[in-house]
Amino acid sequence: MAYIYYLTHIHLGYDALAQLPAECARAGIKRPLVVSDKGVVAAGLVTRVLDAARFDDASVFDDTPSNPTEAMVLAAAARYREAGCDGLLAVGGGSSIDLAKGVAIAVAHPGPLTQYATIEGGSNRITAASAPLIAVPTTAGTGSEVARGAIVILNDGRKLGFHSWHLLPKAAICDPGLTLGLPPALTAATGMDAIAHCIETFLSPAFNPPADGIALDGLERAWAHIERATADGSDRDARLQMMSASMQGAMAFQKGLGCVHSLSHPLGGVPIGGRTSLHHGTLNAVVLPAVLRFNESADSVIANRRYARMRRVMGLRDHADLAQAVHDMTARLRLPTGLAQIGVDASVFDKVVAGALADHCHKTNPREASAADYRWMLTESL
């Protein structure tokens, strides 16, 4: 049986920011904690959002790291309580939105954050008491503004998912004007994240025809416009199309993702050169070709129908090598095409494979992957 939930209040377009005051009033948010990062603040985007929202009182937490951590969730939660906040306004990319979702849990639920992780059986422990959240994305990639989940690196080093419909933002303000001028590398990496979402959820075997249609349309938009958006940060149509594709990928992935994300989640938590900040979208772009090759032999339906439909919307010839097309797109966008280029080597494979097998996306891949399969994918991605 398919459970279909669509979704929340979404405002998409160059006038979307004007809808923020009404949405905050509807959600009962008068004194928010604004969760963002220093780059977004420095770019003046938080000021633009606050000017549009017209709050009498708002506090700003701008210490979101490139990958959300439990330590920063707890720090932001402490700020929320100290300031007497009544809701959250996430302004930024997926990291800020996911951090805000962690705060929504932490300020309303007792005990350590780990007990609310999906693989710890924690989804049912997340209740309607979660703090209300409105999301204002400033990148076009994760789609976290319309998703029920968040990914957080816990204090024990695991990068885990937290999923509940109570974490779904009360509204998503998707104004592509906030992405104009986004640097090329970040545009490309977040755009490939959206492409990975659309591809993986379309290939997921779960029965959800609306999600399939949304994912396929999102893939068509992203594939056609990502190079334009990357080359010209002021291309308004390309920015609008990428914002839509990002949102569509996340609208669809309630159906489930797969091995790309099973790998990128633990890879994103592996210390590389003393840091745990490998960009999620870049990791997805790097491992996607190997996963596509692995999945293409899942069965005749996947190989003959779904791959053929993806080729059509991507404008590829019949029987084109889809994995190679993704690799070539990644190269044209000047993103890394191998794990070795971003400092990953075989010494971390055991930890990553263990994380992949335990990840919440592992079971919704169209072909069951073993430890040996994951090791092959990682080796292919080096």
KAJO-V512535 format. One record per residue. N is the residue number from 1. RES is the residue in one small letter. PSI is psi as a letter, one per 20 degrees, with the letter a starting at -180 (* if undefined). OMEGA is omega as a letter, one per 40 degrees, with the letter a starting at -180 (* if undefined). D_FIRST is the distance of its C-alpha to the first C-alpha in Angstrom with 1 decimal. Layout:
BEGIN
N,RES,PSI,OMEGA,D_FIRST  N,RES,PSI,OMEGA,D_FIRST
END
This chain:
BEGIN
1,m,p,i,0.0  2,a,p,i,3.8  3,y,o,a,6.5  4,i,p,a,9.6  5,y,o,i,13.0  6,y,o,d,16.1  7,l,e,a,18.3  8,t,a,i,22.0  9,h,p,a,25.3  10,i,p,i,26.3  11,h,o,a,29.9  12,l,o,i,30.5  13,g,r,a,34.0  14,y,i,i,37.6  15,d,j,a,38.0  16,a,h,a,34.9  17,l,h,i,37.2  18,a,i,a,38.9  19,q,i,a,35.7  20,l,g,a,35.9  21,p,g,a,38.2  22,a,h,a,36.1  23,e,h,i,32.9  24,c,g,i,34.9  25,a,g,a,36.2  26,r,h,a,32.8  27,a,i,a,31.5  28,g,k,a,34.8  29,i,o,i,36.0  30,k,h,a,39.8  31,r,m,a,40.9  32,p,q,i,38.5  33,l,o,i,38.7  34,v,o,a,38.4  35,v,p,a,36.9  36,s,a,i,38.1  37,d,r,a,40.2  38,k,h,i,43.9  39,g,g,i,43.4  40,v,h,i,41.5  41,v,g,a,44.2  42,a,h,i,47.0  43,a,i,i,45.6  44,g,j,a,46.0  45,l,h,i,42.3  46,v,g,i,42.0  47,t,g,i,45.1  48,r,g,a,43.7  49,v,g,a,40.5  50,l,h,i,42.6  51,d,h,i,45.0  52,a,h,a,42.2  53,a,h,i,40.7  54,r,l,i,44.2  55,f,q,i,43.7  56,d,h,a,46.7  57,d,p,i,45.7  58,a,q,i,43.4  59,s,q,a,43.5  60,v,p,i,42.7  61,f,o,a,41.3  62,d,k,a,41.8  63,d,k,i,41.6  64,t,p,i,38.1  65,p,r,a,38.4  66,s,h,i,36.9  67,n,p,a,34.2  68,p,q,i,33.5  69,t,q,i,34.9  70,e,h,a,34.6  71,a,g,i,38.4  72,m,h,i,38.1  73,v,g,a,35.2  74,l,h,i,37.5  75,a,g,i,40.5  76,a,h,i,38.7  77,a,h,i,37.5  78,a,g,i,41.1  79,r,g,i,42.2  80,y,g,a,39.6  81,r,g,a,41.1  82,e,h,a,44.7  83,a,i,a,44.4  84,g,l,a,42.7  85,c,q,i,39.8  86,d,j,i,37.1  87,g,r,a,34.5  88,l,q,i,33.9  89,l,o,a,34.5  90,a,p,a,33.5  91,v,o,a,35.6  92,g,b,i,35.3  93,g,a,a,33.0  94,g,h,a,29.9  95,s,g,i,32.2  96,s,g,a,33.4  97,i,g,i,30.1  98,d,h,i,28.6  99,l,g,i,31.8  100,a,h,i,31.5  101,k,h,i,28.0  102,g,h,i,29.6  103,v,h,i,32.4  104,a,h,i,30.0  105,i,g,a,28.8  106,a,h,a,32.3  107,v,i,a,34.2  108,a,i,a,32.0  109,h,q,a,31.0  110,p,r,i,33.5  111,g,r,a,34.0  112,p,q,a,33.5  113,l,h,a,30.9  114,t,h,a,29.6  115,q,i,i,27.9  116,y,j,i,25.4  117,a,q,a,24.4  118,t,g,a,20.7  119,i,i,i,21.8  120,e,j,a,24.0  121,g,k,a,21.2  122,g,i,a,22.5  123,s,g,a,19.7  124,n,i,i,19.7  125,r,i,i,23.5  126,i,p,a,23.5  127,t,r,i,24.1  128,a,i,i,24.8  129,a,i,i,28.4  130,s,q,a,27.9  131,a,p,i,30.6  132,p,q,a,29.6  133,l,p,i,29.6  134,i,p,a,30.4  135,a,p,i,30.2  136,v,n,a,32.7  137,p,q,i,32.1  138,t,j,i,35.3  139,t,r,i,33.8  140,a,n,a,31.2  141,g,f,a,29.1  142,t,h,a,26.7  143,g,j,a,25.0  144,s,i,a,24.9  145,e,i,i,25.9  146,v,k,a,22.3  147,a,q,a,20.5  148,r,i,a,19.5  149,g,r,i,21.1  150,a,q,i,24.7  151,i,p,a,26.5  152,v,p,i,29.6  153,i,o,a,32.3  154,l,r,a,33.0  155,n,h,i,36.6  156,d,j,i,35.9  157,g,i,a,35.3  158,r,q,i,31.6  159,k,o,a,29.6  160,l,q,i,26.4  161,g,q,i,23.4  162,f,p,a,22.8  163,h,p,i,19.5  164,s,q,i,18.9  165,w,i,i,18.2  166,h,i,i,21.7  167,l,i,i,23.1  168,l,p,i,22.0  169,p,q,i,25.4  170,k,h,i,26.3  171,a,q,i,27.5  172,a,p,i,27.9  173,i,n,a,31.3  174,c,n,a,31.1  175,d,o,a,34.7  176,p,i,i,35.6  177,g,h,i,39.2  178,l,i,i,38.7  179,t,i,i,38.0  180,l,p,a,41.1  181,g,j,i,43.5  182,l,p,a,40.9  183,p,q,a,42.6  184,p,g,a,41.7  185,a,g,i,40.5  186,l,h,i,38.1  187,t,g,a,36.9  188,a,g,a,36.3  189,a,g,i,34.6  190,t,h,i,32.2  191,g,h,i,31.6  192,m,h,i,30.6  193,d,g,i,28.2  194,a,g,i,26.5  195,i,g,i,26.6  196,a,g,i,25.1  197,h,g,a,22.1  198,c,g,a,21.5  199,i,g,a,22.0  200,e,g,a,19.9  201,t,h,i,16.8  202,f,h,a,17.2  203,l,i,i,17.5  204,s,p,a,14.6  205,p,i,a,12.3  206,a,q,a,9.0  207,f,o,i,7.4  208,n,m,a,8.9  209,p,g,i,11.9  210,p,g,i,13.7  211,a,h,i,14.0  212,d,g,a,15.3  213,g,g,i,17.8  214,i,g,a,19.0  215,a,g,a,19.5  216,l,g,i,21.4  217,d,g,i,23.6  218,g,h,i,24.3  219,l,g,i,25.3  220,e,g,a,27.7  221,r,g,a,29.3  222,a,g,a,29.8  223,w,h,a,31.1  224,a,h,a,33.5  225,h,i,a,34.8  226,i,h,a,34.9  227,e,h,i,38.3  228,r,g,a,39.8  229,a,h,a,38.5  230,t,g,a,39.9  231,a,h,a,43.2  232,d,o,a,43.9  233,g,i,a,42.7  234,s,j,a,43.9  235,d,o,a,41.9  236,r,g,a,40.2  237,d,g,i,37.9  238,a,g,i,36.7  239,r,h,i,36.1  240,l,g,a,34.0  241,q,h,i,31.9  242,m,h,i,31.4  243,m,g,i,30.5  244,s,g,a,27.8  245,a,h,i,26.5  246,s,g,i,26.4  247,m,g,a,24.4  248,q,h,i,22.0  249,g,g,a,21.4  250,a,h,i,20.4  251,m,h,a,18.3  252,a,h,a,16.2  253,f,j,i,16.2  254,q,i,i,13.7  255,k,h,a,11.6  256,g,q,i,14.0  257,l,b,a,17.5  258,g,b,a,19.4  259,c,h,i,22.8  260,v,g,a,24.8  261,h,h,i,23.9  262,s,h,i,23.9  263,l,g,a,27.5  264,s,h,i,28.6  265,h,g,i,27.7  266,p,h,i,30.1  267,l,h,i,32.5  268,g,i,i,32.8  269,g,j,a,33.9  270,v,p,i,36.5  271,p,p,i,40.1  272,i,o,a,41.8  273,g,k,i,45.4  274,g,j,a,45.0  275,r,q,i,42.2  276,t,m,a,38.4  277,s,k,i,37.9  278,l,p,a,36.6  279,h,p,a,34.8  280,h,g,a,31.1  281,g,h,i,31.0  282,t,g,i,33.9  283,l,g,i,32.3  284,n,g,a,29.1  285,a,h,a,31.5  286,v,g,a,33.4  287,v,i,a,30.7  288,l,g,a,28.4  289,p,g,a,30.6  290,a,h,i,30.4  291,v,h,i,26.7  292,l,g,i,26.4  293,r,g,i,28.8  294,f,g,a,26.8  295,n,h,a,23.5  296,e,h,i,25.1  297,s,j,a,25.5  298,a,g,i,21.9  299,d,r,a,21.5  300,s,h,a,22.7  301,v,g,i,19.7  302,i,g,a,20.1  303,a,g,a,23.9  304,n,h,a,24.5  305,r,g,a,22.0  306,r,g,i,20.7  307,y,h,i,24.1  308,a,g,i,25.9  309,r,h,i,24.0  310,m,g,i,24.9  311,r,g,a,28.5  312,r,g,a,28.8  313,v,h,i,27.9  314,m,i,i,30.0  315,g,k,i,32.9  316,l,q,i,33.4  317,r,q,i,34.8  318,d,p,i,32.9  319,h,j,i,32.4  320,a,q,i,33.6  321,d,o,a,33.1  322,l,g,i,30.4  323,a,g,i,31.1  324,q,h,i,34.8  325,a,g,i,34.1  326,v,g,i,32.4  327,h,g,a,35.3  328,d,h,i,37.8  329,m,g,i,36.2  330,t,g,i,36.4  331,a,g,i,40.0  332,r,h,i,40.9  333,l,i,i,39.6  334,r,k,i,42.0  335,l,q,i,39.4  336,p,q,i,39.6  337,t,j,i,38.2  338,g,q,a,38.6  339,l,h,a,38.1  340,a,h,a,41.8  341,q,h,i,42.7  342,i,j,i,41.1  343,g,j,a,42.6  344,v,p,i,39.9  345,d,r,a,41.2  346,a,i,a,40.2  347,s,h,a,41.5  348,v,j,a,38.3  349,f,g,a,35.9  350,d,g,a,35.5  351,k,g,a,34.4  352,v,g,i,32.1  353,v,g,i,30.4  354,a,g,i,30.0  355,g,h,a,28.4  356,a,g,a,26.1  357,l,h,a,24.8  358,a,i,a,24.1  359,d,q,a,22.7  360,h,i,i,19.2  361,c,i,a,18.7  362,h,g,a,19.7  363,k,i,a,16.4  364,t,j,i,14.6  365,n,q,a,17.5  366,p,i,i,17.1  367,r,p,a,19.8  368,e,p,a,20.4  369,a,p,i,23.7  370,s,r,i,26.4  371,a,g,i,29.3  372,a,h,i,31.4  373,d,g,i,29.0  374,y,h,i,29.0  375,r,h,i,32.8  376,w,g,i,33.1  377,m,g,i,31.2  378,l,g,i,33.5  379,t,g,i,36.5  380,e,h,a,35.6  381,s,i,a,35.2  382,l,*,*,38.6
END
